[in-house]
Each structure stands twice: as structure tokens, then as C-alpha cells.
Amino acid sequence: MGWLDALRGIAALAVAAHHFDLLQLIPFGGEIWLHFDLGLYGVFAFFIVSGYIIPASLERRGDIRGFWIGRIFRIYPALILTLVAAHVILPKIYAAVTFDGFNHDKLWLATNGLMLQDMLGVVNGLGVMWTLTYEMLFYFFVSGLYVVGWHRRSVPIAVGAAAVALVLGVSIAPNTLNTSLQAVDNLAVAAVLIVVMGIACMLSGNAMLARTGGMLLAGFGLVLVINNSRAPAYETWMIFATMFAGTVIYRAEQGQIEKVQAWLTVGFVVLAGALVGPMYNEGVYAQATWTSTWMAWTNSFLGAWASFGLFMLLRKRRFPRPLVWLGAVSFSVYLLHTPVKHFLVWQLGWKDYVRELADMPPLERTAWSLGYLAILLVVCWVVYRLVELPFQNLGRKLTKATNRRWPAQPVEAPPAREQAAPQPQPVLVGAGAGGGEPVGGRGPLG
């Protein structure tokens, strides 16, 4: 699945370029900024890929416990290293991590530790962590649907979420549960108890407990999405519509649904995402999505889908090894690009790096930018080799050992009625009850 790795690598570079303020340093960058947002393009490309590969990872394992062990060992080691290293190494004036939550360290640790901070009214420890909240909620929903046998109902979920974005784009009030600091604190405590309980149930290996845990997490996630999103409703619901549309593509590819259903669903989601830009993404709402204009929103959203479609059409071709490699280290690139930038700016003693770069001759500016990219990729490769890979392997070993010692009961919920006869599903290398990751599961949260 080199095509997925290549797309993730490009998406990670787009996000890094956005936070590097690349468009402020190139000719006509200001005009591009008004019409296209590199950061939004990158994160929506990630969301499509996650929607495509995460349900496949769970279903091909057939093991909810193995899925969650894999996710925990996939995400947390690199994330914890990034947060701790950035906090310890960088001085406060160049800080990349906000190690605070209303001057309440326990609140910050609890919410960011759950990766639900963006839905709990607490500042993100690292700016890019807001997307991890949506990833975690997607895991909740995928798990809940799987344990009750509704995991193949991706079509109505994707269409329904897109319809909510269209109709209620700015009508759902954000942060309705955060009426006070005490309310935020109470919500954080509740979230810790609910999430720990839910994941513990799914790790238990008991079928009834697994179903209980999956439904608990999915229900809690839905409450947060409906009542407490920080972002405007059209962005929040379009993110989940996009992710489940990615799942729809996977299901059509596997013969689980008719292709005409997939085309109609994806077409509706793409059209809805394009329309919510001119309908809602203006003024204060555009500021809430960190985009300059509605055109930047719409073009970036469409660009992400166009990239996914192009790469999928080329999926049987061999992709350049550097792009595939970049996809392998893309999660580290996503996490580390801002801390590495702040470290270099600190070492150079700059106060405003954009102004410093803008004052350089073009050749020198280009050399500095390429130098930053080279240093970033070296650091990410080291983290990938020394942290990401070893912990992923440890997660696989733990899953195998746990399944040998305490065999998991199959979750025997009846599957949802299929729209088309299922075709044999090829097993990816390393997949199965032993807890191996599917091929292609190496990029950001893939």
C-alpha cells in the first residue's frame, strides 16, 4: 500500500509547510493563501486515509483487544516523547508545548492524555494535537459499531454526518458543557472514568464487556461531538463525514457494498464539504477553522479528495521510494515539525523567524528552508527507528502474549445486513488475531 504511505508523506509535508509559513516566503504566496490552505489540505488528506484504513485494520484483525493495544503503542510513545522533549529542551519564550490547562496541570494532563482535549475545552498541548481528538473519537465510533455488528453501515453514517454539516453548520452551539472552570474540571474527571472503563472492557477479552465498552465509548463520543466541539459544527461533522466516506470506499473495494452506493455517498460528502465553505466559513467562523476565506476551505477540502482519488487510481503502480519512506516517518513529521522549527529559531536567536527569512536573499532563504527540512527528516527518522518501530513491535508481542494467556472471546454480534454479497477479503501481511498491523499502517495514525 505504498500509495497510502506516499499520500501521508505529502500531507505531512503540507502541514509542516503551513506551520513554516511557507506562503509568506514565496512570490504570490499571499494570493495562494486566500485560495488554498496547506494545513487544512493536509489534515483532511489524513482523515480520508484514516477512514479508509482504520476500520480495515480492526476488521481484518477480528480482535478488538488487539486493535486497541496496537493503537496505544502506535500513538502514545512518539507523542509523549515529543511533548516531554519539547517542554524540557525549549525555553519558555520559544515554547512549542503549552503545558497548562487553566493553570491546572492535572486537568491538562488528564485531557491531553486522553487525546480528547479539543472536545473538553482544554488547550492542546501541541497545536497539531487537535486532529488527534478527532482520530480518537473515530476509534470510539469504529469500535462501538464493530461490537454491535453495525460496522458496515458506513453509507448512512457518512451521508447523515454530511447532511448535519449542511443543515446545522453554525446552528449547534460549541462548548455547551463548559459553563465554568468547575464544569470543565468535572467533565475531565468524567471523561477519564468513562474512557478508562471503556478501554478496559475492550481489553478484557470478554465479549459482553467488549460490547459494553464499545457502546460506552461511542455514546460518550457522540455526546461530545453534539454538545462540546470547539470548532464550528460544519467542520466537526464534515470531518466525520469524510472519515466514514473513506470507509465507504474501502467497503466498495472489498465488494461489501455496491459501487454505485459508494459513488453516490462519496459524491454527496464531497459536494457537501465544498458547499459548507461558501455557506458558513466566513468571519468569526473562518477564524475558528484557521482559514483565510471560504475559498481556502473549499479548495483545500476538494484538493484532499482529489489527491486521494489520484493516488488510488495509481495504487497498482510502484511509487518512488522517498515518498513511501516519507509516509513511514509522517507521524513523527506531523508531531515534530513545530518543535524542531522552534529549536532552530532559538539556536539562531531570532525573535521573528518569518521576518528574518523574508529579509534574506532568495537563494539564502531557500537554503535555510531546505536545511530545516533536512534536519527535521533526520530527527523524524531517528524517532521512527528508535521509538515508533520498537514500540509497535512491543505492542504486537504484547497482543500475542495476551491472547495466548487469556484468549479473547469472539464478539458475536450479528453483522449488519449487507447490500451486496461480500467478496473474500485478502489478509494484509501481519494482520490477524496475533495483533499485527496491516501493510500501510505506518503513517500518521494509520
C-alpha positions as CSV (number, residue, x, y, z in Angstrom):
1,M,0.0,0.0,0.0
2,G,2.7,2.4,-1.0
3,W,0.1,4.8,-2.4
4,L,-1.2,5.4,1.1
5,D,2.3,6.0,2.5
6,A,3.1,8.4,-0.3
7,L,-0.1,10.4,0.3
8,R,0.5,10.6,4.0
9,G,4.0,11.8,3.4
10,I,2.8,14.6,1.1
11,A,0.1,15.5,3.6
12,A,2.6,15.7,6.5
13,L,4.9,18.0,4.4
14,A,1.9,20.2,3.6
15,V,1.1,20.7,7.3
16,A,4.8,21.3,8.0
17,A,5.0,23.9,5.2
18,H,1.8,25.6,6.5
19,H,3.3,26.0,10.0
20,F,6.6,27.0,8.5
21,D,4.7,29.9,6.9
22,L,6.0,29.0,3.5
23,L,3.4,31.0,1.7
24,Q,4.7,34.2,3.3
25,L,8.1,33.5,1.9
26,I,7.4,32.8,-1.8
27,P,6.1,35.0,-4.6
28,F,2.3,35.2,-4.8
29,G,2.1,33.4,-1.5
30,G,-0.5,35.8,-0.2
31,E,-2.7,35.2,-3.1
32,I,-2.4,31.4,-2.7
33,W,-3.2,31.7,1.0
34,L,-6.5,33.3,0.1
35,H,-7.5,30.4,-2.1
36,F,-5.8,27.4,-0.6
37,D,-4.9,26.3,2.9
38,L,-2.0,23.9,3.1
39,G,-2.7,22.8,6.7
40,L,-6.4,22.1,6.1
41,Y,-5.5,20.2,2.9
42,G,-3.0,18.0,4.8
43,V,-5.3,17.2,7.8
44,F,-8.2,16.3,5.5
45,A,-6.0,14.0,3.5
46,F,-5.0,12.3,6.8
47,F,-8.7,12.0,7.8
48,I,-9.6,10.3,4.5
49,V,-6.7,7.9,4.8
50,S,-7.7,7.1,8.4
51,G,-11.3,6.5,7.4
52,Y,-10.1,4.1,4.7
53,I,-7.5,2.1,6.7
54,I,-8.6,2.1,10.4
55,P,-11.8,0.0,10.0
56,A,-9.9,-2.3,7.7
57,S,-7.2,-2.8,10.5
58,L,-9.9,-3.7,13.1
59,E,-11.9,-5.9,10.8
60,R,-9.0,-7.8,9.4
61,R,-7.7,-8.5,12.9
62,G,-11.1,-9.5,14.1
63,D,-9.8,-8.7,17.6
64,I,-10.9,-5.5,19.4
65,R,-8.3,-6.0,22.1
66,G,-5.5,-6.3,19.6
67,F,-6.8,-3.2,17.8
68,W,-6.6,-1.0,20.9
69,I,-3.3,-2.3,22.0
70,G,-2.0,-1.6,18.6
71,R,-3.4,2.0,18.6
72,I,-2.0,2.7,22.1
73,F,1.5,1.5,21.2
74,R,1.3,3.3,17.8
75,I,0.4,6.7,19.0
76,Y,1.5,7.4,22.6
77,P,5.2,6.7,22.6
78,A,6.1,9.2,19.9
79,L,3.5,11.7,21.3
80,I,4.8,11.5,24.9
81,L,8.4,11.8,23.7
82,T,7.6,14.9,21.6
83,L,5.7,16.6,24.5
84,V,8.3,15.9,27.1
85,A,11.3,16.7,25.0
86,A,9.9,20.0,23.7
87,H,8.9,21.0,27.2
88,V,12.3,20.2,28.7
89,I,14.5,21.4,25.9
90,L,12.9,24.6,24.7
91,P,13.0,27.8,26.8
92,K,9.6,29.4,27.5
93,I,10.0,32.2,25.0
94,Y,10.4,29.6,22.2
95,A,7.9,27.1,23.7
96,A,6.2,24.7,21.3
97,V,4.2,22.9,24.0
98,T,1.5,24.5,26.2
99,F,1.9,22.5,29.4
100,D,-1.0,24.0,31.1
101,G,-4.8,23.9,31.4
102,F,-6.2,27.0,33.1
103,N,-3.1,26.8,35.4
104,H,-4.3,23.3,36.3
105,D,-1.6,20.7,35.5
106,K,-3.8,17.7,36.4
107,L,-6.6,18.9,34.1
108,W,-4.1,19.4,31.3
109,L,-2.5,16.0,31.8
110,A,-5.9,14.2,32.0
111,T,-7.5,15.7,28.9
112,N,-4.4,15.7,26.7
113,G,-3.5,12.2,27.9
114,L,-6.9,11.0,26.7
115,M,-6.3,13.0,23.4
116,L,-9.8,14.5,23.9
117,Q,-8.7,17.9,25.0
118,D,-10.1,19.7,21.9
119,M,-13.6,18.4,22.9
120,L,-13.2,19.0,26.6
121,G,-12.5,22.7,26.5
122,V,-8.8,22.5,27.3
123,V,-5.9,23.9,25.4
124,N,-4.0,21.5,23.1
125,G,-0.6,20.5,24.5
126,L,0.8,20.7,21.0
127,G,-1.0,22.8,18.4
128,V,-1.4,19.9,15.9
129,M,-3.0,17.7,18.6
130,W,-6.4,19.0,17.8
131,T,-6.6,16.4,15.0
132,L,-5.8,13.6,17.3
133,T,-9.0,14.3,19.2
134,Y,-11.0,13.5,16.0
135,E,-8.9,10.4,15.4
136,M,-9.6,9.1,18.9
137,L,-13.3,9.8,18.6
138,F,-13.2,7.9,15.3
139,Y,-11.7,4.9,17.1
140,F,-14.5,5.2,19.6
141,F,-17.2,5.1,16.8
142,V,-15.5,2.4,14.8
143,S,-15.2,0.2,17.9
144,G,-18.8,0.8,19.0
145,L,-20.1,0.0,15.6
146,Y,-18.0,-3.1,15.3
147,V,-19.0,-4.7,18.7
148,V,-22.8,-4.3,17.9
149,G,-22.4,-5.5,14.3
150,W,-23.1,-2.2,12.6
151,H,-19.7,-1.6,11.2
152,R,-20.8,-2.0,7.6
153,R,-23.3,0.8,7.9
154,S,-20.8,3.4,6.7
155,V,-23.1,4.8,3.9
156,P,-25.9,6.2,6.1
157,I,-23.4,7.5,8.7
158,A,-21.3,9.3,6.1
159,V,-24.4,10.8,4.4
160,G,-26.0,11.7,7.7
161,A,-23.0,13.5,9.1
162,A,-22.6,15.5,5.8
163,A,-26.3,16.4,6.0
164,V,-25.9,17.7,9.6
165,A,-23.0,19.8,8.4
166,L,-25.1,21.3,5.6
167,V,-28.2,22.0,7.6
168,L,-26.8,22.8,11.1
169,G,-23.5,24.2,10.0
170,V,-23.4,27.1,12.5
171,S,-26.6,26.3,14.5
172,I,-25.1,23.9,17.0
173,A,-23.6,26.0,19.8
174,P,-20.0,25.0,20.7
175,N,-18.7,24.1,24.1
176,T,-22.2,23.9,25.7
177,L,-20.8,21.7,28.6
178,N,-18.1,24.2,29.5
179,T,-20.1,26.6,31.5
180,S,-17.3,27.2,34.0
181,L,-13.9,26.0,35.1
182,Q,-15.5,23.7,37.5
183,A,-17.7,22.3,34.7
184,V,-14.5,21.7,32.6
185,D,-12.9,20.0,35.6
186,N,-15.9,17.8,36.2
187,L,-16.1,16.9,32.5
188,A,-12.4,15.9,32.6
189,V,-13.0,13.6,35.6
190,A,-16.0,12.0,33.9
191,A,-14.0,11.6,30.7
192,V,-11.2,9.8,32.5
193,L,-13.5,7.4,34.2
194,I,-15.6,6.7,31.1
195,V,-12.7,6.2,28.7
196,V,-10.6,4.1,31.1
197,M,-13.7,1.9,31.8
198,G,-14.5,1.6,28.1
199,I,-11.0,0.7,27.0
200,A,-10.5,-1.7,30.0
201,C,-13.7,-3.5,28.9
202,M,-12.5,-3.9,25.4
203,L,-9.1,-5.1,26.6
204,S,-10.7,-7.7,28.8
205,G,-11.3,-10.3,26.1
206,N,-14.8,-10.9,27.4
207,A,-17.4,-10.5,24.6
208,M,-20.1,-8.9,26.7
209,L,-17.6,-6.5,28.3
210,A,-16.2,-5.6,24.9
211,R,-19.6,-4.7,23.6
212,T,-20.3,-2.7,26.8
213,G,-17.0,-0.8,26.4
214,G,-17.5,-0.1,22.7
215,M,-21.0,1.2,23.2
216,L,-19.9,3.3,26.2
217,L,-17.1,5.0,24.2
218,A,-19.2,5.5,21.1
219,G,-22.0,7.0,23.1
220,F,-19.7,9.3,25.1
221,G,-18.0,10.4,21.8
222,L,-21.4,11.3,20.3
223,V,-22.3,13.4,23.3
224,L,-19.0,15.4,23.0
225,V,-19.4,15.9,19.2
226,I,-23.0,17.1,19.6
227,N,-22.5,19.3,22.6
228,N,-18.9,20.3,23.1
229,S,-17.0,20.8,19.9
230,R,-14.6,23.7,19.9
231,A,-14.8,24.0,16.1
232,P,-17.9,25.1,14.1
233,A,-20.4,22.3,13.6
234,Y,-19.8,22.3,9.8
235,E,-16.1,21.5,10.3
236,T,-16.7,18.9,13.0
237,W,-19.4,17.0,11.2
238,M,-17.6,17.2,7.8
239,I,-14.5,15.6,9.4
240,F,-16.5,12.6,10.5
241,A,-18.4,12.5,7.2
242,T,-15.1,12.5,5.4
243,M,-13.7,9.7,7.5
244,F,-16.7,7.5,7.1
245,A,-16.7,8.3,3.3
246,G,-13.2,6.9,3.3
247,T,-14.6,3.7,4.9
248,V,-17.2,3.6,2.2
249,I,-14.5,3.5,-0.4
250,Y,-12.8,0.6,1.4
251,R,-16.2,-1.3,1.6
252,A,-16.8,-0.8,-2.1
253,E,-13.3,-2.0,-2.9
254,Q,-13.9,-5.2,-0.8
255,G,-17.3,-5.8,-2.5
256,Q,-19.2,-5.3,0.7
257,I,-21.5,-2.6,-0.9
258,E,-22.4,-1.8,-4.4
259,K,-20.1,0.7,-6.1
260,V,-23.0,2.9,-7.2
261,Q,-23.8,3.4,-3.5
262,A,-20.1,4.3,-2.8
263,W,-20.1,6.8,-5.7
264,L,-23.3,8.5,-4.6
265,T,-22.1,8.6,-0.9
266,V,-18.7,10.0,-1.7
267,G,-20.1,12.4,-4.2
268,F,-22.6,13.7,-1.6
269,V,-19.9,14.1,1.0
270,V,-17.5,15.9,-1.3
271,L,-20.3,18.2,-2.6
272,A,-21.4,19.0,1.0
273,G,-17.9,19.7,2.1
274,A,-17.4,22.1,-0.9
275,L,-20.7,23.9,-0.2
276,V,-20.3,24.5,3.6
277,G,-17.4,26.8,2.7
278,P,-19.4,29.5,1.0
279,M,-22.4,28.8,3.2
280,Y,-20.7,29.2,6.6
281,N,-16.9,29.7,6.5
282,E,-16.9,33.5,6.9
283,G,-15.8,35.9,9.5
284,V,-15.5,34.5,13.0
285,Y,-16.3,31.0,11.8
286,A,-13.4,31.2,9.3
287,Q,-11.2,32.3,12.2
288,A,-12.3,29.2,14.2
289,T,-11.2,26.9,11.3
290,W,-8.0,28.9,10.9
291,T,-8.7,29.6,7.2
292,S,-8.5,32.9,5.4
293,T,-11.6,32.7,3.2
294,W,-14.3,30.2,2.3
295,M,-12.4,29.6,-0.9
296,A,-9.4,28.4,1.1
297,W,-11.7,25.9,2.9
298,T,-13.4,24.6,-0.2
299,N,-10.3,24.3,-2.4
300,S,-8.3,22.6,0.3
301,F,-11.1,20.1,1.0
302,L,-11.5,19.3,-2.6
303,G,-7.8,19.1,-3.1
304,A,-7.5,16.5,-0.4
305,W,-10.2,14.3,-2.1
306,A,-8.6,14.9,-5.5
307,S,-5.2,13.7,-4.2
308,F,-6.7,10.6,-2.6
309,G,-8.6,9.8,-5.8
310,L,-5.5,10.3,-7.9
311,F,-3.3,8.2,-5.7
312,M,-5.9,5.4,-5.5
313,L,-6.1,5.3,-9.3
314,L,-2.3,4.8,-9.3
315,R,-2.3,2.3,-6.4
316,K,-1.1,-0.5,-8.6
317,R,2.0,1.4,-9.7
318,R,5.2,1.5,-7.8
319,F,5.7,4.8,-6.0
320,P,9.1,6.4,-5.5
321,R,10.9,5.0,-2.5
322,P,11.5,8.5,-1.0
323,L,7.7,9.2,-0.9
324,V,7.0,5.8,0.6
325,W,9.7,6.4,3.2
326,L,8.3,9.8,3.9
327,G,5.0,8.2,4.6
328,A,6.6,5.9,7.1
329,V,8.0,8.8,9.2
330,S,5.0,11.0,8.6
331,F,3.6,10.7,12.1
332,S,6.9,12.0,13.5
333,V,7.0,14.7,10.9
334,Y,3.5,15.7,12.0
335,L,4.4,15.9,15.7
336,L,7.9,17.3,15.5
337,H,7.9,19.9,12.7
338,T,7.0,22.7,15.1
339,P,9.3,21.8,18.0
340,V,12.2,21.4,15.6
341,K,11.5,24.8,14.0
342,H,11.3,26.5,17.4
343,F,14.6,24.8,18.4
344,L,16.4,26.1,15.3
345,V,15.0,29.6,15.7
346,W,16.1,29.5,19.4
347,Q,19.6,28.5,18.4
348,L,19.8,31.3,15.8
349,G,18.5,33.8,18.4
350,W,15.7,35.0,16.1
351,K,12.6,36.7,17.5
352,D,10.5,36.7,14.3
353,Y,11.8,34.0,12.0
354,V,9.4,34.9,9.2
355,R,10.8,38.5,9.1
356,E,14.3,37.1,9.3
357,L,13.8,34.8,6.4
358,A,11.9,37.4,4.4
359,D,14.9,39.8,4.6
360,M,17.3,37.1,3.2
361,P,18.2,36.9,-0.4
362,P,16.1,34.3,-2.2
363,L,18.9,31.8,-2.5
364,E,19.9,32.0,1.1
365,R,16.2,31.7,2.2
366,T,15.8,28.6,0.1
367,A,19.0,27.1,1.5
368,W,17.8,27.8,5.1
369,S,14.4,26.2,4.3
370,L,15.9,23.1,2.8
371,G,18.3,22.9,5.8
372,Y,15.3,22.9,8.2
373,L,13.6,20.2,6.1
374,A,16.8,18.0,6.1
375,I,17.2,18.4,9.9
376,L,13.5,17.7,10.5
377,L,13.6,14.5,8.4
378,V,16.8,13.2,10.1
379,V,15.2,13.8,13.6
380,C,12.0,12.1,12.5
381,W,13.9,9.1,11.1
382,V,15.7,8.7,14.4
383,V,12.4,8.8,16.3
384,Y,10.8,6.4,13.9
385,R,13.6,3.9,14.2
386,L,14.3,4.2,17.9
387,V,10.8,4.9,19.3
388,E,8.0,4.2,16.8
389,L,9.1,0.9,15.4
390,P,10.3,-0.7,18.7
391,F,7.0,0.2,20.5
392,Q,4.9,-1.0,17.6
393,N,6.8,-4.3,17.8
394,L,6.3,-4.4,21.5
395,G,2.6,-3.9,21.0
396,R,2.4,-6.8,18.7
397,K,4.3,-9.0,21.1
398,L,2.0,-7.9,24.0
399,T,-1.1,-8.7,21.9
400,K,0.2,-12.2,21.0
401,A,1.2,-12.9,24.6
402,T,-2.1,-11.6,26.0
403,N,-4.1,-13.7,23.5
404,R,-2.1,-16.8,24.4
405,R,-2.5,-16.3,28.1
406,W,-6.1,-15.0,28.1
407,P,-7.8,-16.0,24.8
408,A,-10.3,-13.4,23.7
409,Q,-13.9,-14.4,23.1
410,P,-15.2,-13.5,19.7
411,V,-17.6,-10.6,19.6
412,E,-20.6,-12.5,18.2
413,A,-22.9,-9.6,17.5
414,P,-24.8,-10.3,14.2
415,P,-23.4,-8.4,11.3
416,A,-25.4,-5.7,9.7
417,R,-27.4,-6.8,6.6
418,E,-25.1,-6.3,3.6
419,Q,-26.2,-4.6,0.5
420,A,-24.1,-6.9,-1.7
421,A,-22.6,-10.3,-1.2
422,P,-19.2,-10.0,0.4
423,Q,-16.1,-11.0,-1.5
424,P,-13.2,-12.8,0.0
425,Q,-11.0,-10.2,1.8
426,P,-7.3,-10.5,1.3
427,V,-5.4,-10.6,4.5
428,L,-2.6,-8.0,4.8
429,V,0.8,-9.0,5.9
430,G,1.0,-9.1,9.7
431,A,-2.8,-8.9,10.2
432,G,-4.8,-11.3,12.3
433,A,-5.7,-12.1,15.9
434,G,-2.0,-12.0,16.7
435,G,-2.2,-8.2,16.6
436,G,0.0,-7.4,13.5
437,E,-0.5,-4.1,11.8
438,P,-1.8,-4.1,8.2
439,V,0.5,-3.0,5.5
440,G,0.2,0.7,5.0
441,G,-0.4,1.3,8.7
442,R,2.8,3.3,9.2
443,G,1.8,6.9,8.5
444,P,0.1,9.3,10.9
445,L,-2.3,7.2,12.9
446,G,-2.6,4.7,10.1
